[in-house]
Amino acid sequence: MRIRNNADWKMERRVMKITISKVITVCILLLVILAATCPTEEDYYQWLSANHGIERVYTEMGQEFSRNGQIIDWKSRAIRSAGIFMRVKDRYAQNDMSLEIRSVGLLNMFFQY
């Protein structure tokens, strides 16, 4: 068994402090990157159009949604934005058919789940 002297303890403590500060710095940097790249609602509408063919149409009555040129009924939307990511749950109805789209957005991208 090796007996440690005071210099060994000081060196280990210094290495531990440096390691902890590097980990904290990486975590803060990751949070800043996620916050800077959190998608907006407009990004969501672009993603919705590209992946599901659902487009937002402005009319005199407000906004409506169309799919393949036909107006579809928008039922509900739940948006949760935590600053570093965005979660959206949309419900639509078309021809007695229900459509639910759930997605998570981060790093300026959306992922359906």
PAZAGU-356955 format. One record per residue (C-alpha): x, y, z. Coordinates in steps of 0.05 Angstrom, whole numbers, padded with zeros to 5 digits, always signed. Example, Ala and Ser with C-alpha at 12.3 -4.5 7.8 and 13.67 -1.06 7.14 Angstrom:
! PAZAGU-356955
+00246-00090+00156 +00273-00021+00143 
! end
This chain:
! PAZAGU-356955
+00000+00000+00000 +00027+00067-00020 +00026+00125+00027 +00006+00191-00005 +00040+00255+00014 +00010+00324+00015 +00036+00341-00055 -00001+00281-00085 -00066+00304-00054 -00057+00375-00080 -00043+00349-00150 -00104+00304-00150 -00147+00360-00125 -00122+00407-00179 -00135+00355-00234 -00205+00344-00206 -00220+00419-00207 -00196+00424-00279 -00238+00365-00300 -00300+00392-00266 -00291+00461-00298 -00284+00429-00367 -00348+00388-00358 -00386+00450-00334 -00360+00490-00393 -00382+00437-00443 -00451+00433-00411 -00460+00509-00414 -00436+00510-00486 -00485+00455-00504 -00543+00493-00472 -00524+00557-00509 -00522+00520-00576 -00590+00487-00563 -00621+00554-00543 -00593+00588-00605 -00619+00534-00651 -00688+00524-00621 -00737+00523-00680 -00794+00573-00685 -00867+00563-00703 -00852+00586-00774 -00799+00531-00779 -00852+00482-00757 -00900+00504-00813 -00844+00494-00864 -00830+00425-00837 -00904+00408-00836 -00910+00428-00910 -00848+00390-00931 -00862+00325-00894 -00938+00320-00891 -00961+00365-00948 -01002+00408-00900 -00998+00481-00918 -01022+00542-00880 -01069+00586-00922 -01090+00656-00901 -01162+00674-00917 -01209+00730-00899 -01233+00688-00840 -01162+00676-00814 -01116+00619-00827 -01136+00551-00854 -01097+00489-00872 -01098+00451-00937 -01072+00383-00958 -01067+00363-01031 -01107+00425-01049 -01165+00408-01003 -01182+00447-00940 -01174+00405-00878 -01203+00419-00809 -01153+00439-00756 -01178+00411-00689 -01125+00428-00637 -01052+00445-00624 -01008+00439-00563 -00941+00474-00565 -00890+00470-00510 -00827+00510-00518 -00774+00502-00465 -00723+00549-00496 -00677+00493-00519 -00729+00450-00554 -00801+00455-00580 -00854+00401-00576 -00916+00406-00620 -00978+00362-00623 -01028+00378-00679 -01095+00346-00694 -01130+00351-00762 -01191+00320-00793 -01204+00306-00866 -01261+00265-00897 -01280+00231-00831 -01207+00214-00820 -01167+00239-00761 -01094+00258-00766 -01049+00270-00707 -00978+00296-00716 -00930+00297-00657 -00860+00325-00665 -00801+00351-00626 -00758+00407-00653 -00686+00420-00634 -00623+00442-00671 -00668+00476-00723 -00698+00408-00742 -00762+00371-00726 -00769+00297-00711 -00835+00261-00711 -00850+00213-00655 
! end
